[in-house]
Amino acid sequence: MATLLHNITNTTTKELLALGDNVSAIKSIVVVNVDSSNASFVDIYLFDKSNNASYYLTKGTKIHKGATLVLNANDGVVFDNSINGYSLRAQASVSVDVIITRW
């Protein structure tokens, strides 16, 4: 089952939704900077394993400490998350929480 709540605490790429999680009907992705003193630079992207290609929803977006970034269907978060589709990944420069809301 897909995990819809994530804590990203280092700069390692985090897989938010794996291939085959079948969470394609996403209402929103909320990214909250929880670092106490620094802005975070965040990448959220779709990853196509078959072509080893990344498709960015946001890249290097600055989220000030205590601030929130919200992506919704108008920002392209509706995608094929089946075993033949895409995974959803994120990377951040400092600690952030990511909340994925489904329809």
Disulfide bonds with the S-S distance in Angstrom:
none
